[in-house]
Structure formats: C-alpha cells, structure tokens
Amino acid sequence: MATTFGGATVLVVIASVMMGASVAYPGWNDNSGYAWPPRQDNHPTEVPPKKVIVGGSENWHFGFDYAAWAYKSGPFYVNDTLVFKYDPPSNNNTHPHSVYMFRSFWSYMRCDLKRATMVANVSDGAGDGFEFTLSQKWQFYFFACGESGGLHCSTGKMRFSVVSLPRPWKWHG
C-alpha cells in the first residue's frame, strides 16, 4: 500500500523541520557566524600562529616528560613556533643540552642520532631560547636532546613528536 503526500503536507513538514532546527540551534538566525546564508561582512581569517615554550615553565631539561607535554599542549599548526630554552654550558652546568630532529619515527623511537640533524647546539637555548618554526603542512617532527650519546633522549625523556596541521580559520562578522 502506497501513501502519497500532497504539496501542502510536504511544505508543512519542511517548515516544521526548519523551525525546530532554528530553535534547537541557537546561532541559526542571529548572524553570529553560524547563520546561513552568511552576512556580507562575515569573513574568515586564519588563526594567528603561536609561540610555544617547549616544556612550558619547565623549559628543556633532563627528566621532564616531553611526550606527555606535547600531547597536552597540542594541536600544533603550520607556522607555530617551538621555543627551546635551556642553560648554556658553564662550570656549574655539567649537563648541557641540544636539539636534534630525527628523519624517521624509527630513529626517534631508538634515539638513533646517527642520521638525525642538529637544529640547536648547546649554546642556542640561552636567553630567549632557540626558535623552530613548524613550516610544513601535515608533517611529523621528531625532536630530542642529543647530548651524552643519546642518553638524554632514551633515559631522560627529552624527546617528543608533533605534527603540524593546516592552520584553522575563524569566522568574524
């Protein structure tokens, strides 16, 4: 048995669905950036890049869990800048630090520095720190301290990875 609907019934159903949606979705009709069609002055802009100090107030040092820090501090986007701050070598600082970038996940997991690239030496983290900008879209970055033959990476938890995502957009209007 087939049931047919008249044109008036279909219009009533569509109108009630739209009315229910506008009540259920508070931004539907107030032009707060969610309304459709958008207002003429409603335009998107890229969320600006941010500078993030690696480790937050802990900076870059032996024994801090940077993998957990990166997980909590993400997501990271293209053109965000990571700032590595650490003390330069001195008489009372017997454990200097550096920053290496691994080419692969497997090198990172093994803390294999043979094919890693030094991006900051033991002096670069002094003062305002060393800045590294995440410049590639959808790229994984693998960082670690390369000092003491990889001991800081493997035992001292001085390693983390991030992925740079495309920058998000924010609607204004």
Phi, psi and omega in degrees: 000127182256141178248134178246148178248141177280165180303323181294322180296317180298317179297319179297317179297313181297315180297319181290324177296316180295320179293318177296320179294321182290330177283321182285334183246098190299335181272001187304317190236013184252011178055039179269019181106350181251349187289151176232132359286155182292153177293162180296324182271007179273112185222149179272148170225151179290140173294131185293151178297155179238155172258130183236123177281121181297122182087000181061228181289347178282340185059207186251103182210163181297135172094351179272142183274092183286333177296316177294320178300313181298321179298316181286332186270348182284177002281162177247145185238162176306135180078002168291151182242129174267131180248118178261116178245127177203156182288140176287165179298142176204178180298323182266355177252092185273356181236079179290165181232163177213180177228124176243152175239128180273152179275336184219160177300320184292321175297319178299313182297327180269356187053042181273102185276356184304319182251010177280159180248128175287124178252344176209129180275186186294343180260343187292340183274359182289161176064241180282354176091176178263133181252133177235120181265130177283098191261348184253135178287135177059041179247141171273136175242135180238114184245152175198162170278134183259009185280161181058040176063027179096358180298321179297326178287308188283318184258327185271006178061020182272062176206150177197163176230150175222159172239134179269119181264159174300144181297137176283164179246150178236136181267136178240156176169000000 
